[in-house]
Amino acid sequence: MKRIPALAAMLVLSGCTSAEKPKPIGMPNPASTYCVKQGGTLEIRTEPGGQVGYCHLPDGRVVEEWTLFRSARR
């Protein structure tokens, strides 16, 4: 009989705990990060070879994100 109140108390208290947010794994994609820092927005397209990220820049250009990233490093 004493187990029921103890079990009920544990259930109530377990509802009071806050769930931890999952921590991100790994590092962000540097090409995607560079796009956003330039004021762009990202679009991921599925192409025959896989997924490719495109950066929509404020001036209207749409550039593959790694092409944009590499051009800035030259």
N, CA, C and O atoms as a DFTB+ gen file, in Angstrom:
296 C
 N C O
     1  1       0.809      -1.187       0.000
     2  2       0.000       0.000       0.000
     3  2       0.863       1.267       0.000
     4  3       0.495       2.278      -0.597
     5  1       2.008       1.198       0.673
     6  2       2.877       2.373       0.736
     7  2       3.550       2.645      -0.612
     8  3       4.039       3.747      -0.860
     9  1       3.568       1.653      -1.456
    10  2       4.243       1.811      -2.740
    11  2       3.450       2.708      -3.684
    12  3       4.046       3.417      -4.495
    13  1       2.139       2.695      -3.600
    14  2       1.315       3.488      -4.513
    15  2       1.557       4.984      -4.328
    16  3       1.773       5.675      -5.323
    17  1       1.533       5.531      -3.082
    18  2       1.829       6.966      -2.933
    19  2       3.254       7.313      -3.375
    20  3       3.489       8.374      -3.954
    21  1       4.198       6.416      -3.100
    22  2       5.576       6.690      -3.508
    23  2       5.684       6.715      -5.030
    24  3       6.365       7.571      -5.596
    25  1       5.015       5.778      -5.684
    26  2       5.019       5.743      -7.144
    27  2       4.348       6.981      -7.723
    28  3       4.832       7.558      -8.697
    29  1       3.236       7.385      -7.126
    30  2       2.532       8.588      -7.585
    31  2       3.411       9.820      -7.419
    32  3       3.445      10.680      -8.300
    33  1       4.119       9.913      -6.300
    34  2       5.005      11.055      -6.065
    35  2       6.133      11.084      -7.093
    36  3       6.502      12.152      -7.582
    37  1       6.680       9.915      -7.422
    38  2       7.755       9.872      -8.415
    39  2       7.252      10.304      -9.787
    40  3       7.956      11.005     -10.513
    41  1       6.048       9.893     -10.143
    42  2       5.484      10.287     -11.430
    43  2       5.256      11.790     -11.501
    44  3       5.538      12.419     -12.521
    45  1       4.743      12.364     -10.412
    46  2       4.498      13.812     -10.383
    47  2       5.815      14.567     -10.496
    48  3       5.925      15.519     -11.269
    49  1       6.807      14.145      -9.733
    50  2       8.099      14.839      -9.759
    51  2       8.816      14.667     -11.092
    52  3       9.520      15.577     -11.531
    53  1       8.653      13.535     -11.735
    54  2       9.321      13.345     -13.024
    55  2       8.741      14.273     -14.086
    56  3       9.431      14.619     -15.045
    57  1       7.494      14.677     -13.930
    58  2       6.889      15.628     -14.859
    59  2       7.405      17.039     -14.667
    60  3       7.235      17.886     -15.544
    61  1       8.034      17.305     -13.531
    62  2       8.540      18.651     -13.237
    63  2       9.937      18.896     -13.788
    64  3      10.389      20.040     -13.826
    65  1      10.616      17.866     -14.205
    66  2      11.971      18.062     -14.711
    67  2      11.925      18.645     -16.112
    68  3      11.024      18.345     -16.895
    69  1      12.891      19.466     -16.412
    70  2      12.953      20.052     -17.753
    71  2      13.819      19.157     -18.633
    72  3      14.865      18.663     -18.213
    73  1      13.364      18.968     -19.836
    74  2      14.114      18.141     -20.778
    75  2      15.294      18.936     -21.325
    76  3      15.158      20.107     -21.680
    77  1      16.438      18.294     -21.387
    78  2      17.609      18.962     -21.951
    79  2      17.490      18.997     -23.463
    80  3      17.036      18.039     -24.088
    81  1      17.903      20.109     -24.038
    82  2      17.916      20.215     -25.492
    83  2      19.117      19.436     -26.008
    84  3      20.194      19.486     -25.414
    85  1      18.937      18.718     -27.105
    86  2      20.085      17.985     -27.645
    87  2      21.171      18.951     -28.107
    88  3      20.887      19.984     -28.712
    89  1      22.397      18.601     -27.815
    90  2      23.520      19.441     -28.221
    91  2      23.854      19.141     -29.677
    92  3      23.832      17.983     -30.094
    93  1      24.165      20.186     -30.457
    94  2      24.520      19.944     -31.854
    95  2      25.799      19.116     -31.954
    96  3      26.719      19.257     -31.147
    97  1      25.830      18.274     -32.938
    98  2      26.983      17.401     -33.146
    99  2      27.832      17.976     -34.274
   100  3      27.312      18.366     -35.319
   101  1      29.126      18.023     -34.056
   102  2      30.034      18.454     -35.107
   103  2      30.048      19.955     -35.317
   104  3      29.471      20.717     -34.541
   105  1      30.707      20.356     -36.363
   106  2      30.852      21.764     -36.704
   107  2      29.920      22.105     -37.857
   108  3      29.576      21.236     -38.658
   109  1      29.506      23.379     -37.943
   110  2      28.650      23.777     -39.066
   111  2      29.442      23.781     -40.374
   112  3      30.668      23.893     -40.381
   113  1      28.716      23.658     -41.462
   114  2      29.313      23.689     -42.791
   115  2      29.891      25.092     -43.021
   116  3      29.137      26.064     -42.980
   117  1      31.201      25.231     -43.261
   118  2      31.789      26.562     -43.434
   119  2      31.243      27.310     -44.647
   120  3      31.147      28.537     -44.622
   121  1      30.886      26.588     -45.705
   122  2      30.335      27.252     -46.889
   123  2      28.954      27.818     -46.586
   124  3      28.625      28.918     -47.031
   125  1      28.150      27.084     -45.842
   126  2      26.823      27.575     -45.452
   127  2      26.950      28.772     -44.519
   128  3      26.222      29.756     -44.655
   129  1      27.870      28.682     -43.582
   130  2      28.094      29.781     -42.642
   131  2      28.531      31.038     -43.384
   132  3      28.060      32.134     -43.080
   133  1      29.428      30.887     -44.353
   134  2      29.901      32.032     -45.134
   135  2      28.753      32.674     -45.902
   136  3      28.651      33.899     -45.961
   137  1      27.889      31.851     -46.490
   138  2      26.733      32.365     -47.237
   139  2      25.875      33.259     -46.345
   140  3      25.518      34.373     -46.727
   141  1      25.553      32.764     -45.166
   142  2      24.694      33.518     -44.244
   143  2      25.386      34.806     -43.798
   144  3      24.732      35.841     -43.665
   145  1      26.700      34.757     -43.567
   146  2      27.441      35.962     -43.165
   147  2      27.451      37.018     -44.263
   148  3      27.598      38.208     -43.981
   149  1      27.296      36.587     -45.519
   150  2      27.233      37.529     -46.637
   151  2      25.826      38.087     -46.821
   152  3      25.583      38.879     -47.732
   153  1      24.906      37.679     -45.963
   154  2      23.525      38.154     -46.057
   155  2      22.646      37.265     -46.913
   156  3      21.510      37.620     -47.227
   157  1      23.173      36.103     -47.292
   158  2      22.425      35.195     -48.153
   159  2      21.528      34.247     -47.382
   160  3      21.584      34.153     -46.156
   161  1      20.703      33.553     -48.137
   162  2      19.867      32.494     -47.575
   163  2      20.192      31.203     -48.310
   164  3      20.569      31.215     -49.482
   165  1      20.042      30.100     -47.610
   166  2      20.412      28.806     -48.167
   167  2      19.224      28.075     -48.760
   168  3      18.096      28.187     -48.282
   169  1      19.507      27.326     -49.810
   170  2      18.524      26.427     -50.409
   171  2      19.252      25.117     -50.690
   172  3      20.320      25.117     -51.302
   173  1      18.686      24.020     -50.251
   174  2      19.263      22.707     -50.521
   175  2      18.446      22.061     -51.634
   176  3      17.230      21.908     -51.524
   177  1      19.136      21.686     -52.704
   178  2      18.480      21.031     -53.839
   179  2      18.982      19.591     -53.930
   180  3      20.159      19.312     -53.707
   181  1      18.069      18.694     -54.261
   182  2      18.450      17.301     -54.492
   183  2      18.683      17.126     -55.983
   184  3      17.776      17.292     -56.799
   185  1      19.920      16.789     -56.316
   186  2      20.328      16.604     -57.702
   187  2      20.735      15.145     -57.897
   188  3      20.838      14.405     -56.919
   189  1      20.967      14.716     -59.136
   190  2      21.320      13.306     -59.371
   191  2      22.509      12.816     -58.534
   192  3      22.544      11.652     -58.136
   193  1      23.472      13.686     -58.269
   194  2      24.650      13.293     -57.498
   195  2      24.485      13.417     -55.997
   196  3      25.392      13.056     -55.247
   197  1      23.356      13.916     -55.546
   198  2      23.129      14.119     -54.112
   199  2      22.565      15.499     -53.839
   200  3      22.051      16.165     -54.738
   201  1      22.668      15.915     -52.595
   202  2      22.146      17.229     -52.217
   203  2      23.223      18.293     -52.389
   204  3      24.395      18.070     -52.086
   205  1      22.797      19.461     -52.886
   206  2      23.708      20.576     -53.137
   207  2      23.101      21.829     -52.530
   208  3      21.905      22.085     -52.668
   209  1      23.950      22.616     -51.847
   210  2      23.487      23.859     -51.246
   211  2      23.721      25.036     -52.171
   212  3      24.791      25.175     -52.763
   213  1      22.711      25.881     -52.290
   214  2      22.817      27.100     -53.091
   215  2      22.571      28.298     -52.191
   216  3      21.716      28.271     -51.306
   217  1      23.344      29.352     -52.439
   218  2      23.238      30.582     -51.665
   219  2      22.529      31.639     -52.508
   220  3      22.977      31.972     -53.605
   221  1      21.434      32.156     -51.994
   222  2      20.710      33.256     -52.639
   223  2      21.223      34.546     -52.000
   224  3      20.893      34.862     -50.856
   225  1      22.030      35.280     -52.753
   226  2      22.666      36.496     -52.239
   227  2      21.730      37.695     -52.340
   228  3      20.800      37.691     -53.147
   229  1      21.971      38.734     -51.517
   230  2      21.109      39.918     -51.533
   231  2      21.037      40.616     -52.889
   232  3      20.037      41.267     -53.191
   233  1      22.090      40.488     -53.719
   234  2      22.077      41.153     -55.031
   235  2      21.309      40.354     -56.089
   236  3      21.256      40.755     -57.252
   237  1      20.711      39.219     -55.687
   238  2      19.906      38.425     -56.608
   239  2      20.619      37.225     -57.207
   240  3      19.981      36.362     -57.810
   241  1      21.935      37.163     -57.046
   242  2      22.667      36.018     -57.592
   243  2      22.373      34.761     -56.779
   244  3      22.137      34.824     -55.573
   245  1      22.392      33.622     -57.460
   246  2      22.273      32.321     -56.805
   247  2      23.531      31.547     -57.167
   248  3      23.778      31.260     -58.338
   249  1      24.324      31.210     -56.156
   250  2      25.627      30.582     -56.372
   251  2      25.704      29.314     -55.519
   252  3      25.250      29.295     -54.375
   253  1      26.285      28.257     -56.092
   254  2      26.513      27.050     -55.300
   255  2      27.400      27.454     -54.124
   256  3      28.403      28.142     -54.311
   257  1      27.036      27.030     -52.920
   258  2      27.679      27.568     -51.722
   259  2      29.179      27.302     -51.655
   260  3      29.925      28.167     -51.196
   261  1      29.644      26.139     -52.096
   262  2      31.079      25.875     -52.048
   263  2      31.832      26.683     -53.099
   264  3      32.985      27.052     -52.875
   265  1      31.213      26.964     -54.228
   266  2      31.827      27.825     -55.242
   267  2      32.003      29.227     -54.672
   268  3      33.054      29.845     -54.845
   269  1      30.983      29.724     -53.999
   270  2      31.059      31.044     -53.361
   271  2      32.154      31.073     -52.305
   272  3      32.950      32.010     -52.254
   273  1      32.191      30.057     -51.473
   274  2      33.174      29.979     -50.393
   275  2      34.597      29.954     -50.947
   276  3      35.468      30.676     -50.462
   277  1      34.832      29.122     -51.963
   278  2      36.177      29.016     -52.551
   279  2      36.591      30.303     -53.258
   280  3      37.764      30.675     -53.223
   281  1      35.643      30.987     -53.900
   282  2      35.989      32.228     -54.609
   283  2      36.442      33.310     -53.635
   284  3      37.227      34.183     -54.003
   285  1      35.962      33.261     -52.419
   286  2      36.359      34.250     -51.413
   287  2      37.725      33.933     -50.825
   288  3      38.349      34.803     -50.216
   289  1      38.196      32.720     -50.993
   290  2      39.470      32.285     -50.412
   291  2      40.636      32.418     -51.376
   292  3      41.763      32.063     -51.029
   293  1      40.392      32.922     -52.579
   294  2      41.472      33.059     -53.577
   295  2      42.196      34.353     -53.435
   296  3      43.127      34.625     -54.192
